[in-house]
Amino acid sequence: MTVKTDLKSLGTGGAPLTQKRESLTQDAIRRLVRNRAAVVGGSIIIILALMAIFAPLVAPKSFEVQVLTDQNSAPEWLFSIFPSMKPYAQVSNDYPLGTDYVGRDLFSRIVYGARISLSVAVIAPLISLLIGVVYGSISGYFGGRVDNIMMRIVDVLYAFPTVLFVILMMAFFRSTLSDLEPGSFAYTLSKIDEAMGGLFFIFVGLGLTAWETMARLTRGQVLAIREKEFIEAAHTIGATDGRIMFRHILPNILGPLVVAETLAIPGYISLEAFLSFIGIGVTAPTPSWGSMISDGAGAIRSYPYQAIFPALALAITMFAFNFLGDGLRDAMDPRLRGTQ
C-alpha cells in the first residue's frame, strides 16, 4: 500500500512544513470571543453606548420636561407587578416606565442617565492610566531613592479614605465656588462644572484618587520587566531611557494595566452614583441613576418603580463591565494560551 504525500505540505528537503502559530493577540481575541459572559457584557456596553450617543432619538421626551398633571403615573402593566401602587399612582400608558414625582418621563431620564455613567466609565480610567502609568513607570524604572520618595507619596495619599476625600472635596468646591468674582480662575472652574452638569468636579475627584493603585501596579510591572534580557540588550546597544520605556517596556505591560482598569470601572460608576445619591454629584436637572434612585427611595413604598428601574440600569451596567473585565483578564493571561 502506497501513501500519497501532498507536495505542498513539504518544505525544503522533503521536511514537513509546520502550521503557523497564531499570535498572542489573535489567541487572546479568539478566547475572548468564546467567553460568552464577556461577549454578553461587551454587547450590553455597546448597546448602552449607542443609547447614550443617540439619546435624543431614543428617548421619547427630554429629560427635564415636567408635566405636573402626569406626576407619579405608571402604565397598566406595572400595576400587575406592583399591585400596592393602585391607591396611589395614576394610570397613563403614555410613559413606558412611568413618571417621577414632578411628571418627568422615567425612561427618558434613564436613557440620558447612561451618558453620565458611561462618561465616568471612559474619563476616569483614562485619567487613572495617564497619571498612574507615567508615575509608576518613572518610579519603577529609575528605582533607588527616586522610587522610595515617589512610593512614600503614594502611601501618604493612600492614608486618606478615598470616598471621604472625594465627598469633602466636592462639598468644598460646591460651597466655596457658588459666590465668586467673575473672571477669576475659581469662577471659570465653577462655570465649567455648571456647563458639564456637575461632572467636572467628579472627574477631578476621581482623577486625584484613582491613579494610586494604577501607579503601584505599573511600578510592579516595570520592576519585573526591566531586568529582562531584551532590556539589557537595548541598554547595550545604546538605546536611550525614553526609547526603552516607550518601545520595549510599555508595550509589554500595557495589557495587564488595561485589564486592571477595566475591572475598576464598576467602582468608578458606583462612586458617581453614590455621590449623586447623597446629593453632591451631578447638579439638577441633569439625570443620574444615583440621584434617580435617591428620589425614588423616598417613595419606594408607594411608587417602587421609581427606584427599581434606575437601580436595575445601574446594576446591569456594572455587571456588564465586570463580565467584560473578567473576560479580558482570562483572554490576556499567557498561562491560558492555547486553551479553549
C-alpha positions in Angstrom: 0.0 0.0 0.0 1.4 3.4 -1.0 0.9 6.6 1.0 0.3 9.7 -1.0 2.0 12.8 0.2 0.8 16.3 -0.7 3.9 18.0 -2.1 2.5 21.4 -0.9 2.9 20.2 2.7 6.6 19.5 2.2 9.4 22.0 2.7 13.0 22.1 1.6 14.5 18.6 1.5 11.1 16.9 1.9 10.6 18.0 5.5 7.0 18.7 6.5 6.0 22.3 7.0 4.8 23.2 10.4 1.5 25.1 10.7 2.0 28.8 11.5 1.0 29.5 15.1 -1.4 32.4 15.8 0.0 35.5 17.6 -0.7 36.4 21.2 -3.2 39.0 20.1 -5.1 36.5 17.8 -5.2 33.9 20.6 -6.5 36.5 23.1 -9.2 37.7 20.7 -10.2 34.1 20.0 -10.6 33.2 23.7 -12.4 36.5 24.4 -15.0 35.8 21.7 -15.5 32.3 23.0 -16.2 33.7 26.5 -20.0 34.0 26.5 -20.2 36.2 29.6 -17.6 38.6 28.1 -19.5 38.8 24.8 -22.8 39.5 26.6 -21.1 42.2 28.7 -19.5 43.8 25.7 -22.8 43.7 23.8 -24.6 45.4 26.6 -21.9 48.1 26.8 -22.2 48.7 23.1 -26.0 49.0 23.3 -25.7 51.4 26.2 -23.1 53.5 24.4 -25.3 53.7 21.3 -28.3 54.6 23.5 -26.3 57.4 25.2 -25.0 58.8 21.9 -28.4 58.8 20.3 -30.3 59.7 23.4 -32.4 62.4 21.7 -33.6 59.9 19.2 -34.2 57.0 21.7 -35.8 59.0 24.5 -39.4 60.0 23.7 -39.1 63.2 25.8 -36.3 65.5 27.0 -35.0 64.6 30.5 -36.0 68.0 32.1 -39.6 68.2 30.7 -42.1 68.3 33.6 -45.9 67.5 33.2 -47.3 68.1 36.6 -50.6 66.6 35.7 -48.9 63.3 35.0 -46.8 63.1 38.1 -46.4 59.6 39.6 -48.0 58.0 36.6 -47.4 54.4 35.6 -48.5 52.2 32.7 -51.0 49.4 33.2 -48.5 46.6 33.0 -46.7 47.9 36.1 -49.8 47.6 38.3 -49.8 43.8 37.7 -46.2 43.7 39.1 -46.7 46.2 41.9 -50.4 46.0 42.9 -49.7 48.0 46.0 -49.4 51.1 43.8 -53.1 51.1 42.9 -54.3 53.5 45.6 -51.5 56.0 44.9 -50.3 56.0 41.2 -52.5 57.1 38.3 -52.7 55.1 35.1 -51.0 56.5 32.0 -49.8 54.5 29.0 -48.1 57.5 27.5 -44.9 56.7 29.5 -43.3 53.2 29.0 -41.8 53.2 32.5 -44.0 55.8 34.2 -43.1 59.2 35.6 -41.4 60.6 38.7 -42.7 62.9 41.4 -42.7 66.0 39.1 -44.0 64.3 35.9 -40.7 63.6 34.1 -40.5 60.6 31.9 -38.6 57.9 33.7 -37.5 56.0 30.6 -36.1 59.2 29.0 -34.2 60.1 32.2 -32.7 56.6 32.4 -31.6 56.9 28.7 -29.9 60.3 29.4 -28.5 59.0 32.6 -26.5 56.4 30.7 -24.4 59.4 29.4 -23.3 60.2 32.9 -22.3 56.7 33.9 -20.5 55.9 30.6 -18.7 59.3 30.7 -17.4 58.3 34.1 -16.5 54.8 32.7 -14.4 56.4 30.0 -12.9 59.5 31.6 -11.9 58.1 35.0 -9.9 55.2 33.6 -8.2 57.5 31.1 -7.1 59.8 33.9 -6.0 56.9 36.1 -4.0 55.4 33.2 -2.4 58.7 32.2 -1.3 59.7 35.7 -0.7 56.2 37.2 1.3 54.7 34.3 3.6 57.7 33.9 4.1 58.0 37.7 4.6 54.2 38.2 6.9 53.8 35.2 9.2 56.6 36.4 9.3 55.1 39.9 9.9 51.5 38.8 12.4 52.3 36.0 14.8 54.5 37.9 14.4 52.8 41.3 16.6 53.7 44.3 15.9 57.0 46.0 13.5 58.2 43.3 11.4 55.1 43.8 11.4 55.4 47.6 10.3 59.1 47.5 7.6 58.5 44.9 6.1 55.5 46.6 6.1 57.2 50.0 4.0 60.0 48.4 1.6 57.3 47.2 1.5 55.7 50.7 0.6 59.1 52.2 -2.2 59.5 49.7 -3.4 56.0 50.4 -3.8 57.0 54.1 -6.8 59.2 53.2 -10.2 57.3 52.7 -11.0 57.7 49.1 -14.7 58.2 49.4 -14.4 60.6 52.3 -11.8 62.6 50.5 -14.0 62.9 47.4 -17.0 63.9 49.5 -15.0 66.6 51.3 -13.6 67.9 48.1 -16.9 68.0 46.4 -18.5 69.8 49.3 -15.7 72.3 49.5 -15.9 73.1 45.8 -19.6 73.3 45.7 -19.8 75.6 48.7 -16.9 78.0 48.0 -17.4 78.4 44.3 -21.0 79.4 44.4 -20.4 83.1 45.0 -17.2 84.2 43.2 -15.9 87.2 41.4 -16.5 86.8 37.6 -13.3 86.4 35.7 -11.3 84.6 38.4 -9.9 81.1 37.9 -12.2 79.6 40.5 -15.2 81.3 38.8 -14.1 79.7 35.5 -13.9 76.3 37.1 -17.4 76.8 38.6 -18.8 77.7 35.1 -17.1 74.6 33.5 -18.7 72.4 36.2 -22.0 74.1 35.6 -21.8 73.6 31.8 -21.0 69.9 32.4 -23.9 69.3 34.7 -21.7 68.9 37.7 -19.4 66.3 36.2 -16.2 68.3 36.1 -15.5 68.1 39.9 -16.5 64.5 39.9 -13.8 63.9 37.3 -11.4 66.0 39.3 -12.2 63.9 42.4 -11.8 60.6 40.6 -8.6 61.8 39.0 -7.0 62.8 42.3 -7.8 59.4 43.9 -8.0 56.7 41.2 -4.4 56.7 40.0 -2.6 55.5 43.1 -3.5 51.8 42.6 -2.5 52.1 38.9 0.8 53.7 39.9 1.6 50.8 42.2 0.6 48.2 39.7 2.6 49.9 36.9 5.7 50.1 39.2 5.5 46.3 39.9 5.2 45.5 36.2 8.2 47.7 35.3 10.3 46.2 38.1 9.5 42.7 36.8 10.4 43.5 33.2 13.3 45.9 33.4 15.8 43.1 34.3 14.8 41.0 31.3 17.4 40.1 28.7 15.9 42.2 25.9 16.0 45.3 28.1 19.7 44.7 28.9 20.4 44.2 25.2 18.7 47.6 24.5 21.0 49.2 27.1 24.0 47.5 25.5 23.3 49.0 22.0 23.0 52.4 23.5 19.2 52.9 23.5 18.0 55.9 25.5 15.8 55.6 28.5 12.9 57.1 26.7 13.2 54.7 23.8 13.4 51.7 26.2 10.4 52.9 28.1 8.1 53.6 25.1 9.3 50.9 22.7 10.1 48.0 25.0 8.6 48.3 28.4 5.2 50.0 28.0 4.0 47.7 25.1 4.7 44.6 27.3 2.9 45.9 30.4 0.0 47.8 28.9 -2.2 44.7 28.5 -2.5 43.9 32.3 -2.9 47.5 33.1 -5.8 47.9 30.7 -7.4 44.8 32.1 -7.0 46.0 35.7 -8.5 49.4 34.8 -11.5 47.7 33.1 -12.2 45.8 36.3 -12.0 49.1 38.2 -14.7 50.8 36.1 -17.7 49.5 38.1 -16.1 51.1 41.1 -16.0 54.5 39.4 -19.6 54.2 38.3 -20.8 53.2 41.7 -18.8 56.1 43.3 -20.5 58.6 40.9 -23.9 57.1 41.7 -23.2 57.3 45.4 -22.2 60.9 45.2 -25.4 61.7 43.2 -27.4 59.7 45.7 -26.3 61.8 48.7 -26.8 65.0 46.7 -23.2 66.1 45.9 -22.9 64.5 42.4 -24.4 65.9 39.2 -26.5 69.0 39.5 -30.2 69.0 38.8 -31.9 68.6 36.4 -29.0 66.5 34.9 -30.2 62.9 35.2 -28.0 60.5 37.1 -29.0 57.0 38.1 -27.8 57.6 41.6 -29.9 60.8 42.0 -32.9 59.0 40.5 -32.6 56.1 43.0 -32.4 58.7 45.8 -35.6 60.4 44.5 -37.4 57.1 44.2 -36.2 55.8 47.6 -38.2 58.4 49.4 -41.5 57.0 47.9 -40.5 53.4 47.4 -43.5 52.0 49.3 -46.0 53.9 47.1 -44.1 54.1 43.8 -41.4 51.3 43.9 -40.7 51.5 40.1 -39.2 55.0 40.5 -36.2 53.5 42.4 -36.1 50.0 40.9 -35.7 50.9 37.3 -32.7 53.2 37.6 -31.2 50.7 40.1 -31.6 47.9 37.5 -29.9 50.1 34.9 -27.0 50.7 37.2 -26.7 47.0 38.2 -26.8 45.8 34.6 -24.1 48.3 33.6 -21.8 47.3 36.4 -22.4 43.6 35.7 -21.6 44.2 32.0 -18.2 45.8 32.8 -17.4 43.1 35.3 -18.1 40.4 32.7 -16.0 42.1 30.1 -13.2 42.7 32.6 -13.1 39.1 33.7 -13.2 38.0 30.0 -10.3 40.3 29.2 -8.3 39.1 32.1 -8.7 35.4 31.1 -8.1 36.2 27.4 -4.8 38.0 28.1 -3.5 35.6 30.6 -0.4 34.0 28.9 -0.8 30.9 31.1 -4.1 30.1 29.3 -2.7 30.4 25.8 -3.7 27.6 23.5 -6.7 26.6 25.8 -10.3 26.8 24.8 
